Amino acid sequence: MLEVVTGVQTPDETLVRLARGGNDSAREELFRRYRSDAYRYAFRQLGHEQDALDVVQESMLKAFSGLADFDGRSGFRTWLLRIVINTSFDWGRRRKRRPAGRGGEEGESVGYEAARYEDPARRLHQQDLRVALDRALDRLSQTIRSTFVLFAELDLSYREIAETQNVPIGTVMSRIHAAREKLQAELDWDELAGL
């Protein structure tokens, strides 16, 4: 049984060691810590809730069955996100990115619960902004979108993105710059300001 000390988070390295030894509680904790990041990335890449959930499930199965391959050169989160990225790319090749239905269910499952308690007009405005941004993201190449999502949605540093994608930091910076330029050109800022 995984010992939990109030206010102290067990380091990933310890959880990985315990999970390798067959500790189900350690596996559950690793899953709990990173399922949201995995989902948010997969959803932004694929644009469809069920596809994203399937990618998370497949990625977690790959990660836990291949835990012996984790060498610790990067953090567990970085290693897991690399698996999620590759799995998302595989799913993206099999199924083209599908636009998600925008009834609010995706937003809530990604962690926007606070929006339920806001002014309804503001929430509609935010949904309109999200739809416009999603359309612009759809027009980015898969590689540039992937880098931008890791940066903007998951708040990874340039170094973490470079490790996750196995590219130099300069490439990460270039991709983020390209994404910003393309998004800036794609979005009609006057129209968005009027929403």
Secondary structure, DSSP 4 states (H G I P E B T S, - for coil): ----BTTBPPPHHHHHHHHHTT-HHHHHHHHHHHHHHHHHHHHHHH--HHHHHHHHHHHHHHHHHTGGG--SSS-HHHHHHHHHHHHHHHHHHHS---PPP-SSHHHHHTT-GGGGGS-HHHHHHHHHHHHHHHHHHHTS-HHHHHHHHHHHTT---HHHHHHHHTS-HHHHHHHHHHHHHHHHHHS-HHHHHT-
